[in-house]
Amino acid sequence: MKKIVGGIVVLIAVAGISAPFFSGLVMERVIKRSFNNLNTLYAENGSDASIEMVRYDRGFSSTQIEWKMKLGSLQAVYGVDEILFVDHARHGLTGVVSTTSLDKNKWFADFVGNKLAGKNPLTITTEYSFSGQINAAITLDAFSVPIEDDVVDIKAGKVVLFCDDTLKNFSSEASWEGFSVAQKAQVDGIAITSTLEKISTYLWDATLSLAVEKCKIGGELERFELVNFKGDYSIDADSEENTISVVTTFGADQLLAGSEKVDKGFVRLGVINMDIQGFEEFMKLYTEMAHGVLQDMHDAEDDPEIMKTILQEQMSRTQFQFLAAYEKLMKKGLELQISDLYAKLSAGEVTGDAALSLNKDMTFAQFVPLLQQPELVVDIFSLQSNVRLPAGLVGDNPMLLSPLYSGMPTGLFVQDGGNLSHKAETRDGKLYLNGQVVVF
């Protein structure tokens, strides 16, 4: 019995001693797989960015890694052609923790040395687990930096990223106390969360939430101020119905723009039931165009006239391709939504909802007969809309209160006490406006 117990103790001891070595092996496998998958992802999306391993020195209990990201056409955005990373990883019993340095980048070292008195505000750590999970944390300490005649005060922040080595699932959480520029601008309390799940190269299930406690730009005469802003964005793919929907919401406790003030504003915007194949083709075209624009920006070498000419040529080349891509989205069930609109103004409250959907597959050419046969609108579209707003907001506007043509029983809006109201719907093959049938 004592020999068995002793053997177990020896095995545990050996496992404990050798665990860092095996952690290093696992980390190497995870890193190299994730690099390959990331380069594949770039290539699939038509990007000329890439990641390259420069040096990988794995020891028993630690590893030194040097790698770089080549930005390709993204150089036009960031102003550098590549970013160098140096990782110092410590092997643990259940995984590896790596600390990343950017000091080998001259632009970064110069910025820290010349602008921040040598104090680096950035800390990057990454954890690699046996399961292939990668958790990265980027911490930013507060600092101030002079820009022209102003001093920008950057407050503390943190970003935590989660993904696996297949790069099919991502999530992130970010918080930033904000920044300020003297009396010119101030942003406080930013929080962002997101999730991404890859379905195909151009198709992802995604959610994003953004919150800003306060944003203030300008002085008293020309000011913009936003209080407790919240925004949500989601992409939801339904494989059974072969559709994808994109929904965005915006809301704030207060919005000031000059002398105009909005309290408790909110709106939800949605493009519902898009054809998945059409959406993927559109995203592919959009991505290719975006990469083309970035390359053109790089080729333009900061010359506005060259850039203007290049963009005009780009639009000329792609406009008909985009029309064809839009047409592939015009399938039966496609719906545009504006819902839960609310704004409290000094003149009163604004509320509204609207939904417009296609009753059948359409092409652009099939809309042409509407010019001569407007009654076809009820065959093509389903409509539900309801809007109410203060009369004082628009005044005595004949375009809103008077029929635009003889078949309309009322204007788009009708007087309702101190408010204007609008209601429209398609029902039983007819279009109703403010409770009455529109005659075509």
QUITAKA-V249929 format. One record per helix or strand. SS is the DSSP state (2 for helix, 1 for strand). FROM is the first residue (numbers start at 1). TO is the last residue. If there is no record, write none. Layout:
# QUITAKA-V249929
ss->SS from->FROM to->TO
ss->SS from->FROM to->TO
This chain:
# QUITAKA-V249929
ss->2 from->2 to->44
ss->1 from->50 to->58
ss->1 from->62 to->70
ss->2 from->72 to->78
ss->1 from->82 to->91
ss->1 from->95 to->101
ss->2 from->106 to->115
ss->1 from->122 to->129
ss->1 from->133 to->140
ss->1 from->143 to->147
ss->1 from->150 to->154
ss->1 from->157 to->164
ss->1 from->169 to->181
ss->1 from->185 to->200
ss->1 from->203 to->218
ss->1 from->223 to->238
ss->1 from->243 to->257
ss->1 from->260 to->275
ss->2 from->276 to->300
ss->2 from->304 to->329
ss->1 from->335 to->345
ss->1 from->348 to->358
ss->2 from->365 to->371
ss->2 from->374 to->380
ss->1 from->381 to->390
ss->2 from->391 to->393
ss->2 from->398 to->401
ss->1 from->414 to->416
ss->1 from->419 to->427
ss->1 from->430 to->433
ss->1 from->436 to->437
